[in-house]
Every structure is written in C-alpha cells, then in structure tokens.
Amino acid sequence: MSNPLAVNLAGIALASPIVLLSGCAGFAEELAAIEGFDFSVIGAICLKGTTLEPRQGNAPPRLAETPAGMLNAIGLQNPGAKTVVEHILPRIRHLPTRLIANIAGSTVADYAEVARLFDNSPIDGIEINISCPNVKEGGAAFGADPQSAAAVVSAVRQMTSKPIITKLSPNVTDIGLIARAAIEAGTDAFSAINTLMGMAIDIQQRRPILGNRQGGLSGPAIKPIALLKVWQLHKITAPLGIPIIGQGGIASGEDAVEFFLAGANAVGIGTALFRNPLIAQQIHAELGRYLQNQGFASVTALTGALHLA
Ligand SMILES: Cc1cc2nc3c(=O)[nH]c(=O)nc-3n(C[C@H](O)[C@H](O)[C@H](O)COP(=O)(O)O)c2cc1C
C-alpha cells in the first residue's frame, strides 16, 4: 500500500510532509540523542543556517518569550560550511530522514561558495536563507529586493544541481515580487515564511531585552500571517508545479492542515519543538487521522484544496 503521507518536494522524496525547521533542530545530532525520537515521521530536517566562515552569533540575551510567540536573535551562530560538510554530515548522513542544508552569507559570492561546498556532499537539498532578520549584513537585505534575491538564487543555481529551496521573508511589501524573481533565477521550491521582525522591552531596565535589540518573531503569533503569505505564493507557484514548505507557528495537526489547504506541499515545525521535541509524532498521527476521516487518499490532495465559494 502506498504511504498517504509521502510527498515529492522538487525531486526530494519525503516519507512524511513534516520538515523540522532550520535553527530549531540543530544539526540533527541533538535530536538523535532524545529518547523516543522517531525519525520515520520526519520527512526532512533543515540544518542550522551555515555560512562560509564560522560565526559566534549575537551578544546575549538571544531569546525572549512574547505572547504566543518567541523572539530570537541568534545571529547565525554556526561552525562554518567546511566543518559542517567534513565533520558533521558524515556523522548524520545515516539518519533515516532527508537532510537539507540552510545557507546564508554576507555577499552573493559567500552564498555561491557555501553552495559549492554542499554540492560536493551527501546533502539532499539546499535551502537559501535570504530572510534572516538577525544579521547586519546579507540575510534579509537579499530577500527584500527582487534583484538581490535573484542574484543569490542564480549564483547558487550555477553551483549545484541539487534541489534549491528559497526561504522567503514576510518582512516585505509584496512576497510575490521576490518569489517571481527567485523562480526566474532557478529556484525549485520555497520555504515560507521566515520570522517577522520584532522587539521586546524590559521596562525596569528601560532597555531592549535582546542583545541585538531586535529579533525574529516566530510561533503561533505569526500563523495567520504565514497562512496568508503561503496562500498568496501558492497562486503563483501552483501553475508552475513549484512546491512550498509552509511554516510559521505550526503546533498541531490542525495547524498543519490549514497550511496544506492554503497551498503548502509540506509543513515545517520550528518553535513548537522547543516546547515538545517529539511533537512531530503527534502532528503526523493527527494528519493521518484527518486524511482518513475526510476521505483523502493522499496528503498531496489537500494542497490548495480550500473552498472559496
Ligand atoms: C531559535 C531560532 C533560530 C532560527 N534559525 C534559523 C536559521 O538559522 N536559518 C533560517 O533560515 N531560519 C531560522 N529560523 C526560522 C525558522 O526556521 C522558521 O522559519 C520560523 O521560526 C517560523 O516557524 P515557527 O513559527 O514554526 O518557528 C530560526 C528560528 C528560531 C526560533
């Protein structure tokens, strides 16, 4: 019998449509160490954002809780692409799930070089983060302008034949403009959305709580915004067969179903993992039950199946 939860994400065969999101699942080793962790319910893991050189990240504090959400300003702390490819990937490549690199840089050339390093590795796909709000150079600056976004995607495209997933920012006026530029430059898929820019203030100290002053808002607080962006994107991508990993505040099977109906082909879980690292198991079971109860043979039939009349 075929697996009703299997999806094909731009050529990456996922046994489950659930993807663990970058920055919320480390380099996967941390998860493997958790008792009872079941990789069979996870289609893919997006590894922590990786840059050409190692980065120490931003000054602490880097996290702040907010109503129904979380602000983070990690600042892309990572050991650098060479270390990830040469030392970390050999230790995790055996895991029974797909592995997606998440790459970032301060210049277009940085992105291209990191993509080249991952191209010569067993990674299954490359997610381009042009939407990180927490670094001074690069990141969101590339994702806010169609020409810059296209320049990054096209430079990465020239370095790899692996599937490319462009991660879009909600911190723009028209997400469709950036998406169209990324499609022309050769992206195979999208991740939407990355965090929204936000701030938290300590009124006793009269200071910003985050060392970086501002950070990226994630979690249930951003879900309605994420749903709308995915729906807007789906109208552009569906006729072209370009898949979307929908994300932003998913914490239950019902949340995941909403994203599929809005047009997602797979769903990402990030912040919810901090509360329950085993939450994918619950979401996987809930999704399976929804399909059965509603008479869907496959999760792929849910994508964009929103009644508008
Ligand atoms: C602590 C933390 C670190 C993150 N680091 C990255 C990163 O390195 N690269 C990236 O593309 N997104 C990063 N993100 C964004 C998430 O991958 C995800 O797109 C976003 O949080 C929305 O999903 P969620 O509401 O389920 O967390 C990070 C998010 C959090 C909370």
The ligand as an SDF file (V2000), in Angstrom:
LIG
                    3D

 31 33  0  0  0  0  0  0  0  0999 V2000
   15.8710   29.9790   17.5810 C   0  0  0  0  0  0  0  0  0  0  0  0
   15.6040   30.0630   16.1040 C   0  0  0  0  0  0  0  0  0  0  0  0
   16.6650   30.0100   15.2030 C   0  0  0  0  0  0  0  0  0  0  0  0
   16.4320   30.0780   13.8210 C   0  0  0  0  0  0  0  0  0  0  0  0
   17.4820   29.9860   12.9580 N   0  0  0  0  0  0  0  0  0  0  0  0
   17.2540   29.9850   11.6110 C   0  0  0  0  0  0  0  0  0  0  0  0
   18.3280   29.8090   10.6790 C   0  0  0  0  0  0  0  0  0  0  0  0
   19.4830   29.6060   11.0540 O   0  0  0  0  0  0  0  0  0  0  0  0
   18.0320   29.8540    9.3490 N   0  0  0  0  0  0  0  0  0  0  0  0
   16.7530   30.0410    8.8920 C   0  0  0  0  0  0  0  0  0  0  0  0
   16.5260   30.0550    7.6860 O   0  0  0  0  0  0  0  0  0  0  0  0
   15.7090   30.1820    9.7550 N   0  0  0  0  0  0  0  0  0  0  0  0
   15.9380   30.1460   11.0920 C   0  0  0  0  0  0  0  0  0  0  0  0
   14.8760   30.2920   11.9660 N   0  0  0  0  0  0  0  0  0  0  0  0
   13.4960   30.4320   11.4280 C   0  0  0  0  0  0  0  0  0  0  0  0
   12.7430   29.0910   11.4340 C   0  0  0  0  0  0  0  0  0  0  0  0
   13.4270   28.1230   10.6570 O   0  0  0  0  0  0  0  0  0  0  0  0
   11.2810   29.2380   10.9370 C   0  0  0  0  0  0  0  0  0  0  0  0
   11.2950   29.6190    9.5840 O   0  0  0  0  0  0  0  0  0  0  0  0
   10.4820   30.2770   11.7230 C   0  0  0  0  0  0  0  0  0  0  0  0
   10.8010   30.2140   13.0960 O   0  0  0  0  0  0  0  0  0  0  0  0
    8.9540   30.1050   11.5640 C   0  0  0  0  0  0  0  0  0  0  0  0
    8.4920   28.8430   12.0030 O   0  0  0  0  0  0  0  0  0  0  0  0
    7.9740   28.5260   13.5210 P   0  0  0  0  0  0  0  0  0  0  0  0
    6.9750   29.5870   13.8820 O   0  0  0  0  0  0  0  0  0  0  0  0
    7.3920   27.1370   13.4560 O   0  0  0  0  0  0  0  0  0  0  0  0
    9.1880   28.5820   14.3970 O   0  0  0  0  0  0  0  0  0  0  0  0
   15.0960   30.2290   13.3470 C   0  0  0  0  0  0  0  0  0  0  0  0
   14.0270   30.2910   14.2530 C   0  0  0  0  0  0  0  0  0  0  0  0
   14.2510   30.2070   15.6260 C   0  0  0  0  0  0  0  0  0  0  0  0
   13.0840   30.2640   16.5610 C   0  0  0  0  0  0  0  0  0  0  0  0
  1  2  1  0
  2  3  1  0
  2 30  2  0
  3  4  2  0
  4  5  1  0
  4 28  1  0
  5  6  2  0
  6  7  1  0
  6 13  1  0
  7  8  2  0
  7  9  1  0
  9 10  1  0
 10 11  2  0
 10 12  1  0
 12 13  2  0
 13 14  1  0
 14 15  1  0
 14 28  1  0
 15 16  1  0
 16 17  1  0
 16 18  1  0
 18 19  1  0
 18 20  1  0
 20 21  1  0
 20 22  1  0
 22 23  1  0
 23 24  1  0
 24 25  2  0
 24 26  1  0
 24 27  1  0
 28 29  2  0
 29 30  1  0
 30 31  1  0
M  END
$$$$
